[in-house]
Amino acid sequence: MFPWIETAYAMGGGGGGVTGGGIMNSMLFPMIMIFGIFYFLLIRPQQKRAKAQREMNASLSKGDEVVTDGGIYGTVQKVGENHVTLEIAPKVSIRVVRSRITELVKENKSKNEKKGAKAKEVEE
């Protein structure tokens, strides 16, 4: 059915002491390079973004203006362990899971002033 297969077997090297070491080394190096490229282009930046997101969620405080992953802008009114109460309009509040807050639009001014005061104390 496939007459050229017999020819291919006949043309193959007759096992003249060739080991697979050269082939394995030549295939292993490109695989390591591909993994390295994926690490530096995909995995590492994603880990940095996740770390920044965790730090931002940990530093939330009353008065911060934030955006949820649903696109809702609000001001933090109350911070719980797993949730945050946001005021989205005058006298309209919602509770949001803390991990769903994606962006800090504007930090509370009093928090920034406290940081500035601490920095001045350290300088003196």
N, CA and C of each residue as an Amber inpcrd file, in Angstrom:
protein
   372
   0.8160000  -1.1770000   0.0000000   0.0000000   0.0000000   0.0000000
   0.8740000   1.2620000   0.0000000   1.9200000   1.2840000   0.8300000
   2.8450000   2.4010000   0.8640000   4.2370000   1.8820000   0.5100000
   4.5710000   1.8230000  -0.7580000   5.8410000   1.2200000  -1.1610000
   7.0560000   2.0470000  -0.7370000   6.9100000   3.3300000  -0.5250000
   8.0640000   4.1610000  -0.1710000   8.4870000   3.9890000   1.2850000
   7.6350000   3.3700000   2.1340000   8.0010000   3.1530000   3.5260000
   9.1690000   2.1750000   3.6130000   9.1470000   1.1280000   2.8260000
  10.2470000   0.1670000   2.8240000  11.5450000   0.8540000   2.4110000
  11.4550000   1.7790000   1.4750000  12.6350000   2.5100000   1.0240000
  13.1550000   3.3970000   2.1620000  12.2460000   4.0080000   2.8850000
  12.6480000   4.8710000   3.9900000  13.3510000   4.0620000   5.0660000
  12.8350000   2.8850000   5.3880000  13.5080000   2.0420000   6.3740000
  14.8820000   1.6180000   5.8840000  14.9950000   1.3480000   4.6070000
  16.2750000   0.9170000   4.0570000  17.2830000   2.0630000   4.0670000
  16.8270000   3.3070000   3.9590000  17.7270000   4.4430000   3.9220000
  18.1830000   4.8720000   5.3160000  17.4770000   4.4380000   6.3550000
  17.8360000   4.8210000   7.7130000  19.1960000   4.3000000   8.0960000
  19.8930000   5.0740000   8.9680000  21.2200000   4.6630000   9.4020000
  21.1180000   3.3760000  10.1900000  21.9960000   2.4810000   9.9650000
  21.9410000   1.1590000  10.5490000  22.4380000   1.0880000  11.9680000
  22.2600000   2.0970000  12.7640000  22.6560000   2.0350000  14.1670000
  24.1450000   2.0330000  14.3390000  24.8390000   2.8970000  13.6810000
  26.2880000   2.9520000  13.7330000  26.7930000   3.6080000  15.0160000
  26.2220000   3.2530000  16.1590000  26.7010000   3.7690000  17.4280000
  26.1990000   5.1790000  17.7450000  25.1460000   5.6270000  17.1070000
  24.6100000   6.9680000  17.3640000  23.7120000   6.9070000  18.5880000
  23.9680000   7.7620000  19.5590000  23.1140000   7.8320000  20.7400000
  22.1880000   9.0340000  20.6070000  21.1730000   9.0890000  21.4350000
  20.2060000  10.1720000  21.3720000  20.6300000  11.4080000  22.1280000
  21.8210000  11.4560000  22.6790000  22.2550000  12.5850000  23.4960000
  22.2890000  13.8930000  22.7280000  22.7660000  13.8660000  21.5110000
  22.8440000  15.0890000  20.7120000  21.4600000  15.6250000  20.3850000
  20.5510000  14.7450000  20.0690000  19.1900000  15.1660000  19.7460000
  18.5040000  15.7250000  20.9890000  18.6820000  15.0920000  22.1290000
  18.0320000  15.5460000  23.3540000  18.5640000  16.9200000  23.7650000
  19.8530000  17.1180000  23.6730000  20.4220000  18.4110000  24.0330000
  19.9610000  19.4950000  23.0740000  19.8680000  19.1670000  21.7970000
  19.4550000  20.1750000  20.8300000  17.9660000  20.5040000  20.9740000
  17.1640000  19.6080000  21.5030000  15.7370000  19.8770000  21.7000000
  15.4670000  20.4970000  23.0670000  16.3270000  20.2360000  24.0230000
  16.1220000  20.7490000  25.3670000  16.3950000  22.2510000  25.4500000
  17.4110000  22.7110000  24.7840000  17.7620000  24.1320000  24.8380000
  16.6400000  25.0380000  24.3030000  16.0500000  24.7530000  23.1530000
  14.9440000  25.6050000  22.6760000  13.7350000  25.5840000  23.6110000
  13.4590000  24.4470000  24.2280000  12.3380000  24.3770000  25.1620000
  12.5870000  25.2590000  26.3820000  13.8200000  25.2640000  26.8770000
  14.1800000  26.1280000  28.0100000  14.0580000  27.5920000  27.5950000
  14.4950000  27.9110000  26.3970000  14.3930000  29.2890000  25.9030000
  12.9380000  29.7250000  25.7730000  12.0770000  28.8610000  25.2620000
  10.6560000  29.1890000  25.1330000  10.0470000  29.4230000  26.5020000
  10.3670000  28.5840000  27.4690000   9.8500000  28.7810000  28.8280000
  10.3430000  30.1070000  29.4030000  11.6150000  30.4320000  29.1880000
  12.1540000  31.7040000  29.6770000  11.4480000  32.8960000  29.0630000
  11.1840000  32.8290000  27.7820000  10.4680000  33.9180000  27.1150000
   9.0580000  34.0530000  27.6780000   8.3570000  32.9370000  27.8460000
   7.0150000  32.9840000  28.4270000   7.0480000  33.5370000  29.8370000
   8.0530000  33.1680000  30.6040000   8.1410000  33.6590000  31.9770000
   8.2780000  35.1760000  32.0070000   9.2250000  35.7100000  31.2250000
   9.4740000  37.1480000  31.2780000   8.4180000  37.9810000  30.5570000
   7.7240000  37.4180000  29.5800000   6.7180000  38.1920000  28.8570000
   5.2990000  38.0110000  29.3860000   5.0020000  36.8850000  30.0050000
   3.6360000  36.6190000  30.4440000   3.4870000  36.4210000  31.9480000
   4.2490000  35.5300000  32.5080000   4.0480000  35.1310000  33.9080000
   4.4840000  36.2290000  34.8680000   5.6720000  36.7530000  34.7100000
   6.2060000  37.7510000  35.6400000   5.3800000  39.0360000  35.6740000
   5.0030000  39.6210000  34.5260000   4.1630000  40.8270000  34.5920000
   2.8140000  40.5800000  35.2600000   2.2330000  39.4000000  35.0380000
   0.9570000  39.0790000  35.6730000   1.1180000  38.9880000  37.1860000
   2.2260000  38.4170000  37.6530000   2.4690000  38.3470000  39.0900000
   2.6460000  39.7400000  39.6890000   3.3020000  40.6430000  38.9660000
   3.4680000  42.0170000  39.4520000   2.1240000  42.7200000  39.5640000
   1.2560000  42.5510000  38.5380000  -0.0680000  43.1780000  38.5830000
  -0.8960000  42.6250000  39.7310000  -0.8230000  41.3200000  39.9640000
  -1.5810000  40.7150000  41.0600000  -1.0880000  41.2250000  42.4110000
   0.2180000  41.3920000  42.5590000   0.7710000  41.9040000  43.8130000
   0.3210000  43.3420000  44.0460000   0.3520000  44.1700000  42.9980000
  -0.0930000  45.5610000  43.1350000  -1.5740000  45.6230000  43.4950000
  -2.3800000  44.7280000  42.9240000  -3.8090000  44.6790000  43.2310000
  -4.0360000  44.3020000  44.6960000  -3.2920000  43.3190000  45.1910000
  -3.4250000  42.9120000  46.5990000  -3.0340000  44.0480000  47.5360000
  -1.9470000  44.7550000  47.2140000  -1.5120000  45.8700000  48.0480000
  -2.5390000  46.9970000  48.0530000  -3.1240000  47.2750000  46.8880000
  -4.1320000  48.3210000  46.8010000  -5.3600000  47.9520000  47.6310000
  -5.7980000  46.7090000  47.5380000  -6.9540000  46.2680000  48.3150000
  -6.6660000  46.2930000  49.8110000  -5.4490000  46.0040000  50.1990000
  -5.1010000  46.0210000  51.6220000  -5.0280000  47.4350000  52.1760000
  -4.7440000  48.4140000  51.3170000  -4.5700000  49.7860000  51.7970000
  -5.8290000  50.6370000  51.6710000  -6.9670000  50.0410000  51.3320000
  -8.2020000  50.8180000  51.2120000  -8.5950000  51.4070000  52.5570000
  -9.0800000  52.6410000  52.5220000  -9.5520000  53.2760000  53.7500000
 -10.7360000  54.1790000  53.4220000 -11.4080000  54.6100000  54.4470000
 -12.5990000  55.4450000  54.2940000 -12.2330000  56.7350000  53.5660000
 -13.0630000  57.0990000  52.5940000 -12.8580000  58.3210000  51.8400000
 -12.1660000  58.1230000  50.5000000 -11.6070000  56.9500000  50.2350000
 -10.9580000  56.6840000  48.9470000 -12.0180000  56.5600000  47.8580000
 -11.7280000  57.0900000  46.6880000 -12.6080000  56.9150000  45.5370000
 -12.0630000  55.7580000  44.7090000 -12.9530000  54.7970000  44.3950000
 -12.5260000  53.5730000  43.7280000 -13.4620000  53.2350000  42.5690000
 -13.0190000  52.2740000  41.7470000 -13.8250000  51.7320000  40.6620000
 -13.8950000  50.2240000  40.8530000 -15.0870000  49.6630000  40.7100000
 -15.2370000  48.2110000  40.7980000 -15.0050000  47.6000000  39.4240000
 -14.9070000  46.2760000  39.3760000 -14.7070000  45.6260000  38.0830000
 -15.9400000  45.7120000  37.2050000 -17.0840000  46.0850000  37.7730000
 -18.2910000  46.3010000  36.9890000 -18.3960000  47.7140000  36.4470000
 -17.4220000  48.5730000  36.7790000 -17.4130000  49.9260000  36.2740000
 -18.1350000  50.9280000  37.1570000 -18.4370000  50.5670000  38.3890000
 -19.1400000  51.4600000  39.2990000 -18.1280000  52.2950000  40.0750000
 -18.2780000  53.6060000  39.9930000 -17.4450000  54.5230000  40.7630000
 -18.1150000  54.7540000  42.1080000 -17.3220000  54.8160000  43.1680000
 -17.8810000  55.0730000  44.4760000 -16.8240000  55.5350000  45.4550000
 -17.3070000  56.0180000  46.5990000 -16.4320000  56.4620000  47.6830000
 -16.5520000  55.4650000  48.8200000 -15.4320000  55.0120000  49.3410000
 -15.4260000  54.0280000  50.4150000 -15.9980000  54.6660000  51.6800000
 -17.0180000  54.0390000  52.2390000 -17.6300000  54.5160000  53.4700000
 -17.2330000  53.6570000  54.6610000 -17.1060000  52.3560000  54.4130000
 -16.8050000  51.4210000  55.4910000 -15.9800000  50.2790000  54.9070000
 -14.9390000  49.8840000  55.6100000 -14.0780000  48.7960000  55.1490000
 -14.2080000  47.6360000  56.1130000 -14.6560000  46.4980000  55.5950000
 -14.7380000  45.2850000  56.3950000 -13.6060000  44.3500000  56.0400000
 -13.6460000  43.1660000  56.6300000 -12.5780000  42.2020000  56.3490000
 -12.6650000  41.6800000  54.9180000 -13.8790000  41.3370000  54.4670000
 -14.0510000  40.7710000  53.1320000 -14.8650000  41.6530000  52.1960000
 -15.4270000  42.7380000  52.6990000 -16.2610000  43.5820000  51.8530000
 -16.0160000  45.0570000  52.1600000 -16.4860000  45.9030000  51.2400000
 -16.3490000  47.3460000  51.3580000 -17.7120000  47.9530000  51.0510000
 -18.1160000  48.9480000  51.8380000 -19.3520000  49.6610000  51.5620000
 -18.9960000  50.9260000  50.7970000 -19.5970000  51.0590000  49.6010000
 -19.3280000  52.1980000  48.7370000 -20.5580000  53.0840000  48.6530000
 -20.3410000  54.3870000  48.6760000 -21.4240000  55.3340000  48.4240000
 -21.3170000  55.7120000  46.9520000 -22.3290000  55.3310000  46.1550000
 -22.2790000  55.5800000  44.7170000 -23.0760000  56.8190000  44.3240000
 -23.9400000  57.2870000  45.2010000 -24.7060000  58.5200000  45.0190000
 -25.0680000  59.0000000  46.4220000 -25.5200000  60.2490000  46.5640000
 -25.8940000  60.7040000  47.9040000 -26.9520000  59.8020000  48.5300000
 -26.6360000  59.2580000  49.6910000 -27.5000000  58.3720000  50.4720000
 -27.8040000  57.0450000  49.7720000 -26.9550000  56.6310000  48.8320000
 -27.0990000  55.3310000  48.1720000 -25.7890000  54.5790000  48.3680000
 -25.8440000  53.4880000  49.1210000 -24.6380000  52.7050000  49.4100000
 -24.8270000  51.2710000  48.9540000 -23.7290000  50.6670000  48.5350000
 -23.7300000  49.2460000  48.1670000 -22.5520000  48.5730000  48.8430000
 -22.7180000  47.2620000  49.0700000 -21.6080000  46.4640000  49.5910000
 -20.9920000  45.7000000  48.4370000 -19.6640000  45.7260000  48.3820000
 -18.9220000  45.0830000  47.2980000 -17.8600000  44.2000000  47.9160000
 -17.6530000  43.0440000  47.3220000 -16.5670000  42.1680000  47.7600000
 -15.2580000  42.9070000  47.5200000 -14.4070000  42.8840000  48.5050000
 -13.1710000  43.6750000  48.4800000 -12.3030000  43.3700000  47.2630000
 -12.2530000  42.1240000  46.8500000 -11.3890000  41.7490000  45.7210000
 -11.9150000  42.2630000  44.3850000 -13.1600000  42.7440000  44.3380000
 -13.7420000  43.2540000  43.1000000 -13.4670000  44.7270000  42.8630000
 -12.7440000  45.3600000  43.7630000 -12.3320000  46.7400000  43.5460000
 -11.0500000  46.6910000  42.7340000 -11.1100000  47.2940000  41.5450000
 -10.0030000  47.1410000  40.6060000  -9.0670000  48.3260000  40.5430000
  -9.5580000  49.5150000  40.8840000  -8.7170000  50.6920000  40.6960000
  -8.9920000  51.7230000  41.7780000  -7.9460000  52.3440000  42.2300000
  -8.0390000  53.4330000  43.1960000  -7.9480000  54.7320000  42.3990000
  -9.0870000  55.4650000  42.3150000  -9.1310000  56.6810000  41.5190000
  -8.4490000  57.8250000  42.2570000  -8.8350000  58.0150000  43.5200000
  -8.2670000  59.1100000  44.2990000  -8.2160000  58.6920000  45.7520000
  -7.0310000  58.8430000  46.3510000  -6.8830000  58.4900000  47.7540000
  -7.4620000  59.5840000  48.6320000  -7.8010000  59.2090000  49.8510000
  -8.2970000  60.1500000  50.8360000  -7.2000000  61.1610000  51.1470000
  -7.5310000  62.4600000  51.1470000  -6.5240000  63.5000000  51.3720000
  -5.9130000  63.4080000  52.7600000  -6.7090000  63.0790000  53.7570000
  -6.1570000  62.9980000  55.1190000  -5.1240000  61.8780000  55.2220000
  -5.3290000  60.7980000  54.4590000  -4.3540000  59.7040000  54.4620000
  -3.0460000  60.1790000  53.8360000  -3.1280000  60.9560000  52.7560000
  -1.9240000  61.4940000  52.1220000  -1.2100000  62.4680000  53.0480000
  -1.9630000  63.2770000  53.7910000  -1.3540000  64.2260000  54.7230000
  -0.6300000  63.4900000  55.8470000  -1.2100000  62.3900000  56.3120000
  -0.5550000  61.5900000  57.3540000   0.7610000  61.0240000  56.8440000
   0.7460000  60.5410000  55.5880000   1.9770000  60.0090000  55.0040000
   3.0310000  61.1030000  54.9010000   2.6110000  62.3050000  54.4890000
   3.5340000  63.4230000  54.3680000   4.1050000  63.8260000  55.7120000
   3.2650000  63.7940000  56.7560000   3.7320000  64.1420000  58.0980000
   4.7470000  63.1100000  58.5840000   4.4950000  61.8360000  58.3090000
   5.4380000  60.7900000  58.7140000   6.7600000  60.9560000  57.9760000
   6.6930000  61.3060000  56.6930000   7.9180000  61.4990000  55.9170000
   8.7300000  62.6660000  56.4560000   8.0380000  63.7500000  56.8640000
   8.7360000  64.9040000  57.4190000   9.3980000  64.5490000  58.7420000
   8.7130000  63.7330000  59.5560000   9.2860000  63.3130000  60.8330000
  10.5420000  62.4850000  60.6120000  10.5060000  61.6340000  59.6200000
  11.6590000  60.7730000  59.3290000  12.8400000  61.6180000  58.8580000
  12.5620000  62.6640000  58.0430000  13.6290000  63.5200000  57.5280000
  14.2940000  64.3070000  58.6570000  13.5120000  64.7270000  59.6460000
  14.0450000  65.5280000  60.7430000  14.7600000  64.6270000  61.6910000
